[in-house]
Amino acid sequence: MSKPKEKTPNSQTKSSDASNGVSNGKTLQEREDEAVERMVSRFVEKQTEKPVDKYLRALVKLEGSDLHMKVGKPPIVRVNGTLKELNRAPVEVEEMARLLFPMMNERTRDIFDHEGGADFAYTIDVDGVNWRFRVNMLQQLGKIGLVARRVNNFIPNFEGLYLPPAMETLCHFDQGMILLAGVTGSGKSTTIASMLNYINRIYSKHILTLEDPIEFVFTDDKCLINQREVGIDVVDFGVGMKHAVREDPDIILVGELRDEETFMTAIHAAETGHLVFGTIHASTAPSTIGRILDLFPEEMHGAIRGAIAMNMKAIVAQKLLKAIDPKIGRVPTCEIMTFNPTVKKLILEERDHNLSDAIRIGAEEGMQDFTMSLKGLIDDELIDRPTAFQVAPNKEELKMKLKGIDVSQPGII
């Protein structure tokens, strides 16, 4: 019979260390404490002044929207849609690296190394006010570069945006969905921010936003507001919405409805008692119905129409027009379709072509089409006639309205 192996002193020590939770000379408690400290430092890390901050401050003071940094060019800012170079020499390779790399932490540097770019939020103090930027660090032609978008701190009210009074009414729903439709740059996000800030001033509710990217930073008034940015605060939209239903929101902003999953998640949130705001790319309120249906296979269209009719409260389509007064800049023309019994009936019966008539008939309920909106803007001397006729969906109808002739509508029921 073979004699059992005796434990060496070293093996006895290792066994004892393992049983006591010691690894690499550290106890389990010590390793847990270090992990906690790493997590804490991630959220309480104090940001020190960095060389690039002066260019971001220049962007704020010039009231620009974006800062571009490219090797071989001076820093460039976008102001009122136009790119302008700052008054300094071109930034060369080594200086650019020293300017930009300190902006990244360990996590974003790792993403940058693996993916050739990284998105992250960055905050600086400008004259006692914290300004937030959405940063994309990138590589191009083997050199590092940057684009930083300034996130707006100031949210204008309804009067400042020249929105119709009916928009205020839409803020008083407790449940359902409200969509803002329009092309890129039509002011959808600004309008929604104004609506949410109005709610923030008068109600005590929990507002949760899930955005890609965050475009306005809210300040809590009567509401508790949590803002999560996809890619920075949460890995993707699906995970964010899964978390959202456990975060006790009254109101959810879901950003752009761009696919089947996004819309289904948003409509489910509306069905379960939340007020959901979202945006969609569509040119008019009636055509938004078709745009939503295009996200789904045809066999689902009946069910989706039912969900829209049951849960949608309003669709607002919006365009921005040049104002007469250069101090105002641009003003919105809005088409508002609220979901009264007539609108719901037309959608369920697939009579989308009659929705424009329903909007005109529903004027006393706060609905308006683009023609009615354009006439109001002309009457208020906010836009000139050429501007209105350039975007009018029916120029003859606008001519008659301006002459005080109301076009009678055929019956739609």
N, C-alpha and C positions, 0 to 999 in steps of 0.2 A: 504494500500500500504506500502510495507516495505521500510524502510529508507536506502538509499544507504550507503555502507560501506565507512567510511572515511579512507583516506590513512594515515598510520602511518608515522612519520618522517623518520623511517628507510627505509620503502618501497619507500618513495619519493627519498631518497638518492640513493638507488639501481637503481631506474628508471633513475635518472639523470646521474649516473655513466655509465649506459649502453648506454645512448644516446650520452655520450661524449667519448665512446670507452674505458672506464676504466674497467679492469678485474683483480681481485685479487690485487687491489691496484696499478696496472700499466696501463698506457694508451696504446692504440693500437700502437702508434708510438714507445713507449718504448719497447714493445714486438717485434716489427719489427726490431728495432735496435739491440736487443739482438740476434735475429735469424741471422741477417747479420753478427754480430761479431762471432757467432759460426761457420758459414760457412767460414769466412775469416781465423779464427784461424786454421781450418782444413787444409788449403793450405799454410799458412805462418808460421806454428808452427816450431820453431827452435828445431832441434834434439840435445839433450844433450848427452854427453858421457855416455855410459852404460857399465856395467861390461862385458857383452857378446862380446863387440866390439873387445876385444883383440884376441879372437879366430877367428873372421872373418878376422882380419888383418893377422893372421898367415896363414889362408887359401889363402889369396891373395899373400903373400910373398912366399909361397910354390908352387904357381901356380896350386893350386888344383881346382877341380870343385865343390865339395860339402863338407859341414860341417854337421856332425851328432852329436847330443847331446842326450845321453840316460842315465837315472839314473843308477848308479852303474858302469859306464864306464868312462874313460877319454874322452874328446872331440876327435872325429875321423874325419880325412880329407881324401878325395879321391883324389889321385894324380896319373895321368896317368892310371886311371882305377883301382888302387889298394887302399884299405882302410888302413890307417895308424893312430895309436893312437898318440896324442900329449903327450909330456913328462910332465905329471902332475898326481896327484892322481885322483881316480874315483870321479865323481860328485854325491853327495848324494841328497836326495829328497828336503830338504829345500833349499840348495844352488841352485839347478836346478830351483826351482820356482822363487827364487830371481834373477837369471840370465835372465830367459826368459820372465816372465810376464811384465817387464818394456818395452819390445819391442812392445807390443800391445797398441793400442789406445782404446778409448771407443767403437768404432764400431767393431773392430776386437775381443775385449774381449767378446762383446755380441754374436758374431758369434761363438766364441770358446765355450762359455757356452751352447749355444743351440745345436751346431752340434758336439761338441767333437773335433774340429779342426778348423783351420783358415788359409787361404792363404793371404799373403800380401807382398808388396815390402818393402825393408829396405835398407837404404843408409848410408855408413860411409865414412869418409875421411881417405885415406891411403897415407901419404907423399904428401899431396896437391892434390891428385886425388880422385874424388868421385867414389866409387864402389857401384854398385847396386846388391842386392841379392833378389832372389825369395824365400820367406820363407814359409814353411809349419809347423805350430805349431800343435802338435798332442798329443793325450792321448793314452797310451798303458799300459795295466795292472794297470789302475788307476793312472798312473804317467804321468807328462808332459814331452814332448820331442820335438825335433826340427830337421828338415832337411832344410838347406839353400843352394841354388844353386847360384854360382857366375855368374853374367851376364857379358859377355865379353865386354870390352871397345875397344879392338883393333880388327879392321876388316882387314884381309890380302887382298892384291890386287890379280889380276889374276896371276901375275908372282909368287907371294908367295905361291899360291895354286897349281901351275903347271897345270892350266886349259888350254885347247886348245884355240887357237886364235878365233875360231868361237864363243866362248861364249861372246866375246866383241861385236860382230855383233848383238847379240840378244838384247843388251841394247838400240838399236837405234829405236825400234818400238815405235809408238805413241799410238797404240791401239791393243787390242787382249789379249791373254792369253799365258803365258809361265809356264810350269809345270816342277818341278824337281822331279824325281821318284827315289825311292831307299828304302832300309830297314832302320830301326832305326839305327842311328849311322853311316850313310853312307856319312855324310857331306853335306846333302841337304841345311840345314839352313845356313851353312857357305858360300856355293856357292852363294845362293841368296843374302846374306848380302854383299858379294863382288860385285855382279852385281849392287845392289842398291847404294852402295857407289861409284862405277864408275860413275853411272848416277848423283849422288850428286856432283861429281867433275866437270862435263862438261855441265850440263843442269840447267836451272832455272825453276824448277817444284815443285809441291806440292806432296810429297810422304806421304801416310797415311798407317800405318801398323796396323793390327788387329790380335794380336797374343795370343796364349795360350800355353806356356808363351812367354814373350819377351826373346830372347836369345842374342841379340846384341843391344847395345845402340849406336845410330848414333849421330854424331855431324854435325849440319847444315854447309854446305859449300856453294854451289850455290843454293841448294834446300832448301825448307822449309819442315821439316820432323816432323810429329806428330806420336807418337807411343802409341797405346792403348792396354792394357792388359786385356783380358777377365777375369772377376772375381774380378779385382782390379779397373780398370778405367771404365769398362762397364759391365753390369750384365751378358750378354751372347752374342754369336756371331750374332744372328739374330738382336738384338737391335743395336749392333755395326755397322752392314752393313746398317741398316735403317738410322742411323745417317750419315754413310759415304757418301752416295749419296748427302747429303746436305752440305758436308764439302769441296766441290770444289777440289777434288783430281785429279791429272793427273795419278798417279800410286798408285795402292793399293796392299799391301801384305796381303793375307788372311790366311796365315799359311796352315795347313793341310786340304785337302778336304776329309772329312771322312764320309760324308753322303749326301743324296739327296739335302737337303736344302742348305748346304754349296756350293755344286757345282752349283746349279741353281742360287744362289745369285751371285756367282763369274762370271759365264758365262754371266749373265744379265749385270753385271758391264762392262764386256769386250764388249758386244754388244752396250752399250751406250757410247762408246768412251774412255774408260779407258784402261790403260795397267795393267793387273792383273798378279801377281806372286803368285804361290801356290806350295804346295808339296803334294805328294801322295805316298802311299805304293804300289810299283810295281817294279818288278825286271828288266824289259827292257822297252825301249821306245814303241815298238809295243804292248806289253802286257798291257800297260797303258790304251789303248782304251778299252779293255775288262774289266779292273778294274773299269773304270768309268761307263761302262754300267751296271756292277753288282750292282751299287748303285740304279738303277731304275727298275721298273717293265718292262717286256718284251715288252708290247704294246707301251712303250715310246722310245724304242731303236732307231727307225728310226729318230725320231725328235732330239734325243740327238746326233746321228751321224751327222745330218745336222748342229747342233749348233757347234759341235767340228770342222767340216770341215770349217765352215764359220769363226770361231773366234780364233782357236788355231794357234799360230805362231810357237811354237816349244815345243817338249818334250825332256828333257835331263834325262837319267838314269845314275846313278852314284854309284860306289863302291869305298871303300877306301882300299888300299893295302899297305903292309909294304914296306917302301923304303929301298934301299941298304944302304944309308947314315943314320945312327941313328940320326943325327942332324935334318934331314928333318922329320923323323917320319913316316908319311903316305902320300901317294899321291893318287889322284883320277883317276880312269879309267872311261871314259865317253862315253856313246852312245848318239849321237845327231841326232834327227829326226826333220827337219824343214818341214813346211807344204807347199810344192810346189804343182803345179797342179796334179802331179802323186800321191802323198800321199793323197791329198784330194779325188781324184777319187777312190782310193782303199778303203778308209774309207767309202765313200758313197755307194760303191758297196759291202760292207761287205767282202772285200778280205783282211782281216787283216793278213792272213798268207803270203801275198806277200810284206808286209811292210819292212821286213828285206832286201829283194832284192832292194827295192826302196832306202833304206839308202845307200847301197853299190854303187848303180848307181849314187846317188846324192853326191858323195864325192867331186866333183868340186864345189858344192854349199855350202860346209862346213859341210856336214853330215859325220858321221862316226859311225861304229858299234864297239862293244867291242873288236873284233879281231884287227881292225885297231888301236884302242887306245892302246891295249896291246903291239902291235909291236912298236908303237912310244915310249912308256915308256921304253921298252927294248933297243931300239936304242939310247935313250938319257941316258941310264945307270941309270935310276931312280929305276927300279925294276929288280930282277933277273928272269931267265927263269922258275925255279920251281914255283915261286909265280904266274907268268903269266899263266902257264899251269894249275895251281890249280883252277883258276876261269874262264878259257877260255870256252866259250859256245861251240866252235867247235875246238877241239885240232888239228885235222888234217889240218884244214884251217890255223890255226896259224903256224903250222910247215911249210907249203908251203909258207906262206907270209914271214917268217923269211929266207927262202931260195931264196926269190926274185921271187917266182912263184905266179902270180895273178890268182885267180880262176875266170873263165868266168861265167857269170850269164845268165840263160835263160831269154827270153823276158817275161815281166810281163804285158804288155798292150794287 
